[in-house]
Amino acid sequence: MSFSLSMAPALLAAGLIWGGVANPAAAEGIAGPGTDGDPDPMGQIRAESPDFSFNRPLISVSLRGGAFLPRAQGQFYDFIFRELTVDSGDLRSFSGGAELGFWVGGHLELFASLDVTGLTRDVEWRDWEEEVNGALLPITQTLRLRHGPVVSVGAKAYPLGRGERLSQFIWVHSRVAPFVSGGVGVMGYEVEQWGDWVVTAPGDPDFGDIFTDEFSHSDQTVLTFLGTGTDITLTPRLGLTLEGRYIWGEDRMGGDFRAFDRPLDLSGLRLSAGLSYRY
C-alpha cells in the first residue's frame, strides 16, 4: 500500500507531461461521451463527412419538370399542319411530374410516377380568310392537346451502382450514377378544337362555308417507354436527376374526330430534370 501511494505523484506527473510537453486534455480532465469536455465521436464524423449516409436509402421521392416533344405523325397531324398555322415545333410543351422510387440494392430501383403535359395554341387557317365589312380577316380557332395524367410503373438499372457500403453503418453515394429505365403505363389524353371552321373537302356542296363549332375527344390508352439518364448527388439526402424518356402510345380517335380512321399518335420524347429526396 505504501508503494502505491508513493508512486501516485509520479503517475500523475506522467499523465500531465508527454516528453516534457504539457498535456492540456489530461490537465483539464477528460469527460465521458456526451459531456461538454469531449464531443460525441459520431457527431464529429457527421460534421466532418457530409458525403455519406449511415444506411443505404430505401425510398426516394422526386419532383421534376421539363419538355415533351411529340412525334406528331399520322392523319390528324397531317390535317392540322396542312390547314392551320401550326407545325410540329409549336406542339412542344411543358411537362411536370412526381415519382416514388424503391431502392432494391445498389443497382436497381422500382418506381411509380405521375406526369402531365398539355398546351393551348391560337391558330389560323392557312389558305382561307373571311370578308367582314369589306376587310379580309384571318379565320381563327384554338387548339388544345393534353397528355395526362400519365400513370406509369417501371425500373431503373444502374450498371455502375449508386454507391458502396464501407462498413455496417456507412453508405457512400456515387457522385454521378448513370441509369437506363423502362416500363409501362396508362395515359389519359384530350384533343379539343374550338372556333371557326372552313369546309375544305373538294366536291362538298358546302365547300368554302365558314361555321363556328367545338370538336373534342378524350380517352385513355396503354403506353410503353424506355429512357436513360443520370443521378447527381448533391448531399447524402438530396440528388439531381436528369432523364430522357421516349414514350410509345396511340389510340383510335372517336367522338367529333371519328372521321379520322387512323390512330392518333401519342408518342414522343420527354426530357426532364428534377430533385429527389432519399431516406
Backbone as JSON, one array per atom type, in Angstrom:
{
  "sequence": "MSFSLSMAPALLAAGLIWGGVANPAAAEGIAGPGTDGDPDPMGQIRAESPDFSFNRPLISVSLRGGAFLPRAQGQFYDFIFRELTVDSGDLRSFSGGAELGFWVGGHLELFASLDVTGLTRDVEWRDWEEEVNGALLPITQTLRLRHGPVVSVGAKAYPLGRGERLSQFIWVHSRVAPFVSGGVGVMGYEVEQWGDWVVTAPGDPDFGDIFTDEFSHSDQTVLTFLGTGTDITLTPRLGLTLEGRYIWGEDRMGGDFRAFDRPLDLSGLRLSAGLSYRY",
  "N": [[0.84, -1.2, 0.0], [1.96, 1.19, 0.76], [3.78, 1.44, -1.32], [2.19, 1.92, -3.55], [1.02, 4.38, -2.88], [3.26, 5.97, -2.81], [4.0, 5.96, -5.47], [2.04, 7.37, -6.72], [2.32, 10.28, -7.1], [4.24, 10.28, -9.17], [2.97, 8.87, -11.28], [0.86, 10.6, -11.77], [2.24, 12.83, -12.66], [3.34, 11.81, -15.0], [1.06, 11.47, -16.5], [0.37, 14.09, -16.94], [2.4, 15.18, -18.39], [3.94, 14.8, -21.51], [6.82, 13.72, -22.68], [8.02, 16.06, -21.78], [6.23, 17.93, -22.68], [3.37, 19.68, -21.96], [0.2, 18.19, -21.29], [-2.74, 19.27, -22.16], [-5.32, 18.19, -22.26], [-5.28, 16.17, -20.36], [-4.72, 17.66, -18.15], [-6.97, 19.23, -17.92], [-8.87, 17.35, -17.6], [-10.63, 14.53, -18.81], [-13.69, 14.13, -20.11], [-16.51, 11.87, -20.2], [-18.25, 10.38, -23.09], [-20.73, 12.43, -24.57], [-20.59, 14.54, -22.79], [-19.64, 17.97, -22.14], [-16.93, 18.15, -22.25], [-15.85, 16.36, -24.15], [-16.78, 15.95, -27.37], [-19.34, 13.92, -28.96], [-18.0, 11.21, -30.69], [-19.2, 10.18, -33.1], [-20.69, 12.34, -33.78], [-18.68, 14.11, -34.56], [-17.87, 12.79, -36.9], [-20.14, 13.05, -38.43], [-20.16, 15.79, -38.76], [-17.77, 16.3, -40.1], [-17.83, 14.72, -42.37], [-19.79, 14.99, -44.81], [-20.58, 13.48, -46.97], [-21.69, 10.94, -46.92], [-24.12, 8.43, -45.93], [-25.6, 6.89, -43.03], [-26.93, 4.61, -43.52], [-27.91, 2.69, -46.4], [-30.14, 4.37, -48.57], [-33.69, 3.71, -48.72], [-36.02, 4.59, -49.94], [-37.0, 6.98, -52.38], [-38.18, 10.22, -53.22], [-39.31, 12.29, -55.74], [-39.59, 15.36, -57.58], [-40.23, 16.74, -60.78], [-39.57, 18.61, -63.79], [-39.92, 19.65, -67.22], [-39.73, 19.19, -70.75], [-41.98, 18.15, -73.33], [-41.71, 16.55, -76.38], [-43.55, 15.94, -78.99], [-43.96, 13.21, -81.34], [-45.78, 13.46, -83.39], [-47.04, 12.38, -85.8], [-49.05, 11.12, -88.51], [-52.54, 10.89, -89.51], [-54.27, 12.85, -88.28], [-52.43, 14.86, -87.46], [-51.29, 15.47, -89.93], [-53.44, 16.75, -91.12], [-53.89, 19.09, -89.46], [-51.42, 20.38, -89.74], [-51.4, 20.93, -92.42], [-53.69, 22.53, -92.87], [-53.83, 24.5, -90.86], [-52.12, 27.2, -89.12], [-49.78, 25.94, -87.79], [-47.07, 23.93, -86.73], [-44.91, 21.04, -86.17], [-43.01, 21.9, -84.28], [-44.42, 23.79, -82.82], [-45.93, 22.31, -81.13], [-44.53, 21.46, -78.97], [-44.3, 21.16, -75.47], [-44.63, 22.07, -71.95], [-43.75, 19.78, -69.37], [-44.61, 18.13, -66.39], [-44.09, 16.37, -63.28], [-44.18, 13.72, -60.77], [-42.42, 11.31, -58.75], [-42.11, 8.15, -57.14], [-39.76, 6.17, -55.7], [-38.34, 2.92, -55.05], [-35.64, 1.55, -53.58], [-33.78, -1.23, -54.57], [-31.35, -2.85, -53.53], [-28.06, -1.75, -54.59], [-28.06, -1.39, -57.33], [-30.52, -1.32, -58.59], [-33.75, 0.14, -59.0], [-37.15, 0.32, -58.32], [-40.08, 1.97, -59.49], [-42.89, 4.26, -59.33], [-44.75, 6.58, -61.17], [-46.18, 9.83, -61.87], [-47.34, 11.93, -64.38], [-47.94, 14.9, -66.35], [-48.84, 16.63, -69.29], [-49.42, 19.39, -71.42], [-50.89, 21.72, -73.79], [-52.02, 24.83, -75.19], [-52.98, 26.47, -78.09], [-53.48, 29.33, -80.11], [-54.62, 29.47, -83.38], [-54.62, 29.93, -87.0], [-56.42, 29.57, -90.1], [-54.64, 28.49, -92.9], [-54.96, 29.02, -95.73], [-57.27, 30.42, -96.01], [-59.49, 33.17, -95.69], [-61.82, 35.45, -94.23], [-64.33, 37.76, -95.26], [-65.16, 40.72, -93.75], [-67.18, 43.38, -93.42], [-66.05, 44.43, -95.73], [-63.35, 44.04, -95.32], [-60.6, 41.76, -95.28], [-60.17, 39.2, -93.07], [-58.32, 37.05, -90.8], [-59.25, 33.61, -90.31], [-59.91, 32.12, -87.35], [-59.1, 29.79, -84.71], [-58.89, 27.76, -81.69], [-56.55, 25.46, -80.48], [-56.18, 22.64, -78.44], [-54.17, 20.34, -76.78], [-53.74, 17.6, -74.69], [-51.76, 15.5, -72.76], [-52.15, 13.28, -70.37], [-53.61, 12.68, -67.1], [-50.58, 10.76, -66.81], [-49.92, 7.67, -65.73], [-47.46, 5.59, -64.61], [-45.39, 2.66, -64.23], [-42.23, 1.2, -63.48], [-38.73, 0.36, -63.91], [-35.39, 1.2, -62.93], [-32.12, 0.65, -63.93], [-28.85, 0.57, -62.7], [-25.88, 0.38, -63.99], [-23.28, 0.9, -63.02], [-23.67, 1.06, -60.36], [-24.98, 2.76, -57.4], [-23.54, 3.63, -55.35], [-21.46, 2.69, -52.51], [-21.03, 0.4, -49.8], [-19.2, 1.0, -46.97], [-18.92, 0.08, -44.44], [-20.73, -1.53, -41.79], [-22.45, 0.5, -41.13], [-22.01, 2.63, -42.83], [-22.68, 4.26, -45.8], [-21.72, 5.29, -48.93], [-22.53, 7.58, -51.37], [-22.45, 7.51, -54.94], [-21.01, 10.09, -56.9], [-21.9, 10.61, -59.5], [-24.31, 8.74, -61.14], [-25.14, 6.89, -63.69], [-28.05, 5.62, -65.48], [-30.4, 3.28, -66.93], [-33.79, 3.08, -68.02], [-37.14, 1.72, -67.98], [-40.56, 0.77, -68.75], [-44.15, 0.51, -68.27], [-47.45, 1.95, -68.74], [-50.45, 3.93, -68.22], [-52.07, 6.26, -70.19], [-53.95, 9.15, -70.08], [-55.68, 11.28, -72.37], [-56.51, 14.23, -74.31], [-58.11, 15.93, -76.95], [-58.91, 19.0, -78.31], [-60.64, 21.38, -80.29], [-61.76, 24.56, -80.95], [-63.73, 27.22, -82.26], [-63.7, 28.95, -85.38], [-64.51, 27.21, -88.35], [-63.72, 25.84, -91.59], [-65.22, 24.49, -94.47], [-63.47, 22.31, -96.27], [-63.37, 20.16, -97.95], [-63.0, 18.93, -101.15], [-65.57, 18.94, -103.63], [-67.61, 18.84, -101.79], [-70.86, 20.04, -101.2], [-71.05, 22.25, -99.55], [-68.63, 23.47, -99.71], [-66.13, 25.75, -98.77], [-67.71, 27.11, -96.98], [-68.11, 28.79, -93.83], [-68.2, 28.08, -90.41], [-69.03, 28.06, -86.9], [-67.86, 26.1, -84.23], [-67.28, 23.5, -81.77], [-65.02, 20.92, -81.38], [-64.23, 17.85, -79.82], [-62.41, 15.25, -78.1], [-61.71, 12.68, -75.83], [-59.87, 10.21, -74.02], [-58.27, 7.16, -72.86], [-55.2, 5.29, -72.99], [-52.86, 2.55, -73.37], [-49.36, 2.72, -72.7], [-45.85, 2.4, -73.47], [-42.4, 2.71, -72.46], [-38.95, 3.71, -72.79], [-35.88, 4.76, -71.37], [-33.07, 6.9, -70.5], [-30.6, 8.21, -68.28], [-29.14, 10.17, -65.61], [-28.19, 10.21, -62.16], [-27.24, 12.74, -59.95], [-25.4, 13.35, -57.15], [-26.07, 15.65, -54.65], [-26.21, 16.15, -51.9], [-26.02, 13.8, -49.14], [-28.74, 13.23, -48.83], [-30.09, 14.57, -50.84], [-30.61, 14.74, -54.33], [-29.95, 15.34, -57.85], [-31.72, 14.62, -60.75], [-31.42, 13.81, -64.11], [-33.09, 13.08, -67.09], [-33.98, 11.41, -70.12], [-36.79, 10.26, -71.75], [-38.37, 8.09, -73.91], [-41.57, 7.74, -75.2], [-44.06, 5.46, -76.25], [-47.19, 5.36, -77.76], [-50.59, 5.11, -78.85], [-53.93, 5.71, -80.11], [-57.22, 5.01, -81.26], [-59.2, 7.54, -82.63], [-62.28, 9.02, -81.6], [-65.63, 10.22, -81.06], [-66.07, 13.6, -81.9], [-64.07, 13.46, -83.72], [-64.19, 11.21, -85.25], [-64.06, 10.89, -87.96], [-61.45, 10.64, -88.68], [-59.77, 7.91, -89.56], [-57.49, 6.62, -88.8], [-55.18, 5.76, -86.15], [-54.55, 8.06, -83.43], [-51.46, 9.56, -82.93], [-49.59, 9.35, -80.06], [-47.03, 9.35, -79.22], [-43.69, 10.32, -78.16], [-40.86, 12.33, -77.03], [-39.8, 12.79, -73.76], [-38.12, 15.1, -71.88], [-36.48, 15.73, -68.88], [-35.74, 17.31, -65.71], [-35.05, 17.01, -62.27], [-35.45, 17.2, -58.68], [-34.6, 14.98, -56.08], [-35.42, 13.43, -53.01], [-33.9, 11.38, -50.64], [-34.4, 8.69, -48.42]],
  "CA": [[0.0, 0.0, 0.0], [2.87, 2.33, 0.8], [4.39, 1.54, -2.65], [1.21, 2.55, -4.44], [0.88, 5.79, -2.53], [4.48, 6.69, -3.16], [4.09, 6.08, -6.92], [0.93, 8.19, -7.24], [2.75, 11.55, -7.7], [4.95, 10.04, -10.43], [1.98, 8.52, -12.32], [0.12, 11.81, -12.09], [3.12, 13.68, -13.46], [3.46, 11.21, -16.34], [-0.19, 11.72, -17.22], [0.25, 15.5, -17.28], [3.51, 15.61, -19.24], [4.4, 13.84, -22.52], [8.13, 14.12, -23.2], [8.31, 17.44, -21.43], [5.2, 18.81, -23.22], [2.17, 19.58, -21.14], [-0.97, 17.57, -21.91], [-3.88, 20.06, -21.66], [-6.51, 17.36, -22.07], [-5.16, 15.49, -19.08], [-4.76, 18.63, -17.07], [-8.33, 19.72, -17.75], [-9.75, 16.23, -17.3], [-11.32, 14.01, -19.97], [-15.05, 13.74, -19.73], [-17.06, 10.77, -20.98], [-19.06, 10.75, -24.23], [-21.99, 13.1, -24.27], [-20.36, 15.69, -21.92], [-19.08, 19.12, -22.84], [-15.49, 18.02, -22.37], [-15.45, 15.58, -25.32], [-17.97, 15.73, -28.21], [-19.65, 12.57, -29.44], [-17.18, 10.92, -31.88], [-20.03, 10.06, -34.28], [-21.06, 13.7, -34.15], [-17.55, 14.64, -35.32], [-17.91, 12.18, -38.22], [-21.23, 13.66, -39.17], [-19.81, 17.17, -39.09], [-16.62, 16.37, -40.98], [-18.01, 13.86, -43.54], [-21.16, 15.16, -45.28], [-20.77, 12.78, -48.23], [-22.18, 9.58, -46.76], [-25.25, 8.18, -45.05], [-25.32, 5.79, -42.12], [-27.54, 3.43, -44.11], [-28.33, 2.88, -47.78], [-31.54, 4.79, -48.64], [-34.67, 2.71, -49.15], [-37.07, 5.24, -50.7], [-36.72, 8.32, -52.89], [-39.33, 10.96, -53.71], [-38.77, 13.32, -56.62], [-40.43, 16.25, -58.39], [-39.47, 17.07, -61.97], [-40.19, 19.42, -64.84], [-39.16, 19.58, -68.45], [-40.43, 19.43, -72.0], [-42.44, 16.99, -74.1], [-41.56, 16.78, -77.81], [-44.34, 14.88, -79.61], [-43.57, 12.77, -82.67], [-46.77, 14.17, -84.21], [-47.18, 11.79, -87.13], [-50.32, 10.47, -88.76], [-53.62, 11.56, -90.24], [-54.73, 14.06, -87.6], [-51.4, 15.88, -87.53], [-51.19, 15.9, -91.33], [-54.54, 17.69, -91.36], [-53.72, 20.4, -88.83], [-50.24, 21.02, -90.3], [-51.73, 21.39, -93.77], [-54.75, 23.51, -92.91], [-53.71, 25.52, -89.84], [-50.79, 27.8, -88.95], [-49.11, 25.25, -86.71], [-46.2, 22.84, -87.16], [-44.54, 20.15, -85.06], [-42.31, 22.64, -83.24], [-45.38, 24.52, -82.0], [-46.61, 21.38, -80.23], [-43.7, 21.17, -77.81], [-44.99, 21.7, -74.3], [-44.07, 21.8, -70.63], [-44.14, 18.53, -68.73], [-44.3, 18.09, -64.97], [-44.48, 15.1, -62.68], [-43.62, 13.27, -59.48], [-42.05, 9.89, -58.79], [-41.79, 7.47, -55.88], [-38.86, 5.06, -56.01], [-37.99, 1.95, -54.0], [-34.3, 1.02, -53.86], [-33.6, -2.67, -54.42], [-29.91, -2.95, -53.65], [-27.37, -0.57, -55.12], [-28.07, -1.35, -58.79], [-31.87, -1.38, -59.14], [-34.81, 0.89, -58.34], [-38.5, 0.21, -58.86], [-40.71, 3.27, -59.28], [-44.21, 4.62, -59.86], [-44.68, 8.01, -61.46], [-47.37, 10.53, -62.36], [-46.9, 13.05, -65.2], [-48.98, 15.55, -67.14], [-48.34, 17.52, -70.33], [-50.52, 20.0, -72.15], [-50.65, 23.0, -74.45], [-53.13, 25.51, -75.85], [-52.45, 27.37, -79.11], [-54.38, 30.03, -81.02], [-54.14, 29.22, -84.74], [-55.41, 30.47, -88.1], [-56.45, 28.77, -91.32], [-53.54, 28.95, -93.75], [-55.31, 29.45, -97.09], [-58.61, 30.96, -96.05], [-59.81, 34.37, -94.94], [-63.22, 35.83, -94.36], [-64.54, 39.18, -95.5], [-66.03, 41.35, -92.76], [-67.3, 44.82, -93.71], [-65.13, 44.79, -96.8], [-61.96, 43.75, -94.95], [-60.26, 40.35, -95.16], [-59.67, 38.88, -91.73], [-58.0, 35.62, -90.63], [-60.22, 32.72, -89.68], [-59.13, 31.64, -86.2], [-59.63, 28.83, -83.74], [-57.95, 27.39, -80.63], [-56.2, 24.03, -80.43], [-55.68, 22.19, -77.13], [-53.75, 18.94, -76.7], [-53.32, 17.24, -73.33], [-51.31, 14.14, -72.48], [-52.11, 13.12, -68.93], [-52.47, 12.18, -66.33], [-49.87, 9.55, -67.25], [-49.51, 6.87, -64.57], [-46.57, 4.55, -65.13], [-44.54, 1.91, -63.31], [-41.07, 0.7, -64.21], [-37.5, 0.08, -63.17], [-34.14, 1.82, -63.35], [-30.94, -0.18, -63.67], [-27.63, 1.35, -62.56], [-24.78, -0.56, -64.28], [-22.1, 1.19, -62.2], [-24.08, 1.17, -58.97], [-25.33, 4.08, -56.89], [-22.68, 3.92, -54.22], [-20.88, 1.5, -51.92], [-21.07, 0.29, -48.35], [-17.85, 0.91, -46.43], [-18.98, -0.7, -43.2], [-22.1, -1.89, -41.47], [-23.28, 1.68, -40.95], [-21.57, 3.72, -43.69], [-23.01, 4.13, -47.23], [-21.21, 6.44, -49.67], [-23.2, 7.74, -52.65], [-21.67, 7.89, -56.11], [-21.28, 11.46, -57.31], [-22.68, 10.5, -60.73], [-24.77, 7.36, -61.29], [-25.98, 6.74, -64.89], [-29.03, 4.54, -65.43], [-31.36, 3.07, -68.02], [-35.11, 2.86, -67.42], [-38.18, 1.2, -68.86], [-41.77, 0.42, -68.05], [-45.45, 0.61, -68.94], [-48.34, 2.84, -68.03], [-51.73, 4.3, -68.81], [-52.07, 7.69, -70.49], [-55.16, 9.86, -70.47], [-55.37, 12.34, -73.33], [-57.65, 15.0, -74.77], [-57.92, 16.78, -78.12], [-60.01, 19.96, -78.45], [-60.53, 22.49, -81.22], [-62.98, 25.36, -80.95], [-63.61, 28.46, -83.0], [-64.27, 28.96, -86.72], [-64.11, 26.13, -89.22], [-63.98, 26.01, -93.02], [-65.45, 23.24, -95.19], [-62.39, 22.28, -97.26], [-63.4, 18.92, -98.73], [-63.41, 19.16, -102.55], [-66.79, 18.25, -104.01], [-68.66, 19.03, -100.8], [-71.73, 21.15, -101.62], [-70.83, 23.39, -98.66], [-67.22, 23.83, -99.81], [-65.85, 27.16, -98.55], [-68.55, 27.69, -95.93], [-67.48, 29.01, -92.52], [-69.12, 27.89, -89.29], [-68.41, 28.05, -85.57], [-68.19, 24.88, -83.51], [-66.24, 22.95, -80.89], [-64.82, 19.48, -81.53], [-63.4, 17.34, -78.72], [-62.34, 13.8, -77.88], [-60.81, 12.3, -74.74], [-59.87, 8.77, -73.74], [-57.01, 6.72, -72.28], [-54.59, 4.19, -73.72], [-51.66, 1.97, -72.77], [-48.1, 3.21, -73.25], [-44.58, 1.82, -73.04], [-41.33, 3.72, -72.55], [-37.56, 3.43, -72.49], [-35.19, 6.01, -71.09], [-31.72, 6.88, -69.95], [-30.33, 9.44, -67.55], [-28.12, 10.08, -64.57], [-28.41, 10.83, -60.86], [-26.09, 13.5, -59.47], [-25.54, 13.54, -55.71], [-25.8, 16.98, -54.13], [-25.94, 15.85, -50.49], [-26.44, 12.42, -48.93], [-30.19, 13.1, -48.91], [-30.65, 15.31, -51.97], [-29.98, 14.45, -55.6], [-30.47, 15.91, -59.08], [-31.91, 13.57, -61.75], [-31.62, 14.22, -65.5], [-33.56, 11.9, -67.8], [-34.71, 11.45, -71.38], [-37.65, 9.08, -71.78], [-39.18, 8.04, -75.12], [-42.86, 7.11, -74.91], [-44.82, 4.97, -77.4], [-48.6, 5.19, -77.49], [-51.53, 5.55, -79.87], [-55.3, 5.3, -79.83], [-58.15, 5.39, -82.31], [-60.0, 8.69, -82.25], [-63.73, 8.89, -81.7], [-66.32, 11.46, -80.79], [-66.14, 14.53, -83.01], [-62.95, 13.21, -84.64], [-64.31, 9.85, -85.75], [-63.77, 10.86, -89.4], [-60.06, 10.19, -88.84], [-59.85, 6.46, -89.38], [-56.2, 6.1, -88.36], [-54.96, 6.09, -84.74], [-53.87, 9.29, -83.03], [-50.1, 9.32, -82.45], [-49.34, 9.94, -78.75], [-45.63, 9.08, -78.88], [-42.82, 11.48, -78.11], [-39.7, 12.34, -76.14], [-39.92, 13.62, -72.57], [-36.85, 15.48, -71.26], [-36.83, 16.28, -67.56], [-34.76, 17.49, -64.63], [-35.79, 17.07, -61.03], [-34.78, 17.0, -57.4], [-35.08, 13.83, -55.34], [-35.04, 13.31, -51.6], [-33.68, 9.97, -50.32], [-34.41, 8.36, -46.99]],
  "C": [[0.86, 1.24, 0.0], [3.53, 2.54, -0.54], [3.44, 2.28, -3.6], [1.07, 4.02, -4.14], [2.1, 6.58, -2.93], [4.61, 6.88, -4.65], [3.03, 7.02, -7.49], [1.39, 9.5, -7.81], [3.43, 11.36, -9.04], [3.98, 9.72, -11.55], [1.19, 9.75, -12.74], [0.94, 12.72, -12.97], [3.24, 13.15, -14.87], [2.2, 11.46, -17.14], [-0.31, 13.14, -17.66], [1.32, 15.97, -18.26], [3.86, 14.48, -20.17], [5.72, 14.36, -23.05], [8.44, 15.57, -22.92], [7.29, 18.41, -21.95], [3.93, 18.62, -22.41], [1.01, 19.0, -21.94], [-2.21, 18.3, -21.4], [-5.1, 19.21, -21.4], [-6.47, 16.66, -20.72], [-5.29, 16.46, -17.94], [-6.19, 19.09, -16.81], [-9.29, 18.61, -17.36], [-10.52, 15.82, -18.53], [-12.68, 13.53, -19.55], [-15.52, 12.62, -20.62], [-17.88, 11.27, -22.14], [-20.37, 11.41, -23.81], [-21.82, 14.27, -23.33], [-19.74, 16.79, -22.73], [-17.58, 18.98, -23.04], [-15.05, 17.29, -23.61], [-16.69, 15.32, -26.17], [-18.12, 14.27, -28.59], [-18.82, 12.28, -30.69], [-18.02, 10.79, -33.14], [-20.53, 11.42, -34.73], [-19.95, 14.37, -34.93], [-17.55, 14.08, -36.74], [-19.0, 12.83, -39.06], [-20.87, 15.06, -39.61], [-18.72, 17.24, -40.14], [-16.81, 15.58, -42.26], [-19.45, 13.93, -44.04], [-21.5, 14.33, -46.5], [-21.27, 11.35, -48.07], [-23.4, 9.55, -45.86], [-24.88, 7.02, -44.14], [-25.98, 4.5, -42.57], [-27.88, 3.73, -45.56], [-29.79, 3.3, -47.81], [-32.44, 3.67, -49.14], [-35.72, 3.3, -50.09], [-36.57, 6.59, -51.2], [-38.01, 8.93, -53.44], [-38.8, 12.12, -54.54], [-39.88, 14.11, -57.3], [-39.61, 16.69, -59.59], [-40.29, 17.94, -62.92], [-39.33, 19.34, -66.08], [-40.03, 19.86, -69.65], [-40.84, 18.11, -72.64], [-42.4, 17.37, -75.58], [-42.32, 15.67, -78.54], [-43.79, 14.48, -80.98], [-44.51, 13.35, -83.72], [-46.81, 13.67, -85.65], [-48.57, 11.18, -87.28], [-51.36, 11.41, -89.32], [-54.06, 12.87, -89.58], [-53.7, 15.18, -87.71], [-51.18, 16.36, -88.96], [-52.24, 16.95, -91.64], [-54.26, 19.06, -90.76], [-52.48, 21.12, -89.36], [-50.53, 21.61, -91.68], [-52.7, 22.57, -93.75], [-54.55, 24.69, -91.96], [-52.27, 26.01, -89.71], [-50.11, 27.21, -87.71], [-48.23, 24.18, -87.32], [-45.74, 22.06, -85.94], [-43.81, 20.88, -83.94], [-43.24, 23.4, -82.32], [-46.07, 23.62, -80.97], [-45.74, 20.95, -79.05], [-44.3, 21.86, -76.59], [-44.26, 21.37, -73.02], [-44.6, 20.49, -70.09], [-43.72, 18.58, -67.26], [-44.75, 16.78, -64.36], [-43.8, 14.85, -61.34], [-43.37, 11.77, -59.56], [-41.71, 9.37, -57.4], [-40.97, 6.24, -56.23], [-38.55, 4.2, -54.8], [-36.66, 1.3, -54.38], [-34.28, -0.48, -53.59], [-32.1, -2.92, -54.62], [-29.32, -1.68, -54.24], [-27.43, -0.42, -56.62], [-29.47, -1.29, -59.4], [-32.83, -0.54, -58.3], [-36.12, 0.62, -59.07], [-39.24, 1.51, -58.56], [-42.12, 3.31, -59.85], [-44.21, 6.12, -60.05], [-46.01, 8.53, -61.99], [-46.9, 11.77, -63.11], [-48.09, 13.64, -65.94], [-48.31, 16.54, -68.09], [-49.52, 18.13, -71.06], [-50.14, 21.32, -72.78], [-51.95, 23.53, -75.03], [-52.55, 26.53, -76.82], [-53.6, 28.02, -79.88], [-53.8, 29.93, -82.43], [-55.08, 29.86, -85.75], [-55.43, 29.46, -89.25], [-55.44, 29.35, -92.31], [-54.05, 29.64, -95.03], [-56.68, 30.1, -97.18], [-58.7, 32.22, -95.19], [-61.29, 34.65, -95.11], [-63.33, 37.35, -94.5], [-65.57, 39.71, -94.51], [-66.02, 42.85, -93.01], [-66.27, 45.28, -94.73], [-63.67, 44.52, -96.51], [-61.76, 42.25, -94.83], [-59.58, 40.09, -93.81], [-59.33, 37.4, -91.64], [-59.13, 34.87, -89.96], [-59.48, 31.98, -88.57], [-59.88, 30.57, -85.42], [-58.54, 28.53, -82.72], [-57.79, 25.87, -80.6], [-55.66, 23.7, -79.05], [-55.37, 20.7, -77.21], [-53.26, 18.67, -75.28], [-52.94, 15.77, -73.28], [-51.23, 14.0, -70.96], [-53.5, 13.18, -68.33], [-51.9, 10.89, -66.92], [-49.38, 8.84, -65.99], [-48.68, 5.7, -65.09], [-45.8, 3.89, -63.99], [-43.38, 1.34, -64.12], [-39.89, 0.47, -63.29], [-36.34, 0.86, -63.78], [-32.99, 0.89, -62.98], [-29.69, 0.71, -63.7], [-26.43, 0.43, -62.79], [-23.56, -0.35, -63.39], [-22.44, 1.31, -60.72], [-24.39, 2.6, -58.58], [-24.47, 4.49, -55.71], [-22.09, 2.63, -53.69], [-20.97, 1.57, -50.4], [-19.65, 0.09, -47.84], [-17.8, 0.13, -45.14], [-20.44, -0.99, -42.94], [-23.01, -0.68, -41.44], [-22.95, 2.81, -41.92], [-21.88, 3.4, -45.14], [-22.56, 5.42, -47.93], [-21.88, 6.48, -51.04], [-22.2, 8.05, -53.76], [-22.02, 9.32, -56.49], [-22.18, 11.49, -58.54], [-23.02, 9.04, -60.94], [-25.67, 7.27, -62.52], [-26.91, 5.55, -64.78], [-29.77, 4.42, -66.75], [-32.68, 2.71, -67.37], [-36.07, 2.31, -68.46], [-39.4, 0.84, -68.07], [-43.01, 0.56, -68.92], [-46.33, 1.56, -68.14], [-49.65, 3.03, -68.76], [-51.74, 5.82, -68.98], [-53.49, 8.16, -70.8], [-54.78, 10.96, -71.45], [-56.66, 13.03, -73.75], [-57.25, 15.86, -75.95], [-59.14, 17.69, -78.22], [-59.66, 21.01, -79.5], [-61.84, 23.25, -81.19], [-62.7, 26.71, -81.63], [-64.28, 28.33, -84.36], [-63.65, 27.86, -87.58], [-64.48, 26.46, -90.67], [-64.19, 24.63, -93.64], [-64.46, 23.21, -96.36], [-62.4, 21.05, -98.14], [-63.86, 19.21, -100.16], [-64.66, 18.35, -102.88], [-67.9, 18.36, -103.01], [-69.53, 20.21, -101.22], [-71.58, 22.4, -100.76], [-69.38, 23.88, -98.71], [-67.03, 25.35, -99.68], [-66.7, 27.81, -97.48], [-67.78, 27.79, -94.62], [-68.54, 28.83, -91.44], [-68.33, 27.83, -87.99], [-68.85, 26.81, -84.81], [-67.03, 24.49, -82.6], [-66.21, 21.43, -81.06], [-63.92, 19.01, -80.39], [-63.46, 15.81, -78.68], [-61.35, 13.55, -76.75], [-60.96, 10.81, -74.47], [-58.58, 8.44, -73.01], [-56.5, 5.5, -73.05], [-53.34, 3.72, -72.99], [-50.42, 2.54, -73.46], [-46.95, 2.35, -72.76], [-43.49, 2.89, -73.18], [-39.98, 3.09, -72.24], [-36.86, 4.76, -72.27], [-33.77, 5.8, -70.62], [-31.48, 8.22, -69.26], [-29.23, 9.24, -66.54], [-28.6, 10.75, -63.3], [-27.12, 11.52, -60.43], [-26.32, 13.79, -58.0], [-25.15, 14.95, -55.32], [-25.44, 16.92, -52.65], [-26.34, 14.4, -50.28], [-27.95, 12.21, -49.06], [-30.77, 13.67, -50.2], [-29.87, 15.01, -53.25], [-30.67, 15.17, -56.75], [-30.55, 14.78, -60.11], [-32.2, 14.2, -63.11], [-32.01, 12.99, -66.3], [-34.2, 12.26, -69.13], [-35.49, 10.15, -71.51], [-38.5, 9.12, -73.06], [-40.42, 7.18, -74.87], [-43.53, 6.69, -76.22], [-46.28, 4.78, -76.98], [-49.44, 5.7, -78.65], [-52.92, 5.07, -79.5], [-56.2, 5.78, -80.97], [-59.05, 6.52, -81.81], [-61.49, 8.41, -82.44], [-64.38, 10.24, -81.47], [-66.41, 12.32, -82.04], [-65.04, 14.31, -84.04], [-63.02, 11.81, -85.25], [-64.06, 9.75, -87.26], [-62.33, 10.46, -89.67], [-60.01, 8.7, -88.53], [-58.53, 5.82, -88.99], [-55.92, 6.55, -86.93], [-54.25, 7.43, -84.55], [-52.51, 8.93, -82.44], [-49.89, 10.07, -81.14], [-47.89, 9.76, -78.31], [-44.83, 10.38, -78.84], [-41.72, 11.32, -77.09], [-39.96, 13.3, -74.99], [-38.54, 13.84, -71.97], [-37.16, 16.15, -69.93], [-35.61, 16.42, -66.67], [-35.53, 17.64, -63.33], [-34.92, 16.85, -59.81], [-35.42, 15.82, -56.68], [-34.55, 13.85, -53.91], [-35.0, 11.83, -51.25], [-33.75, 9.75, -48.81], [-34.71, 6.89, -46.79]]
}
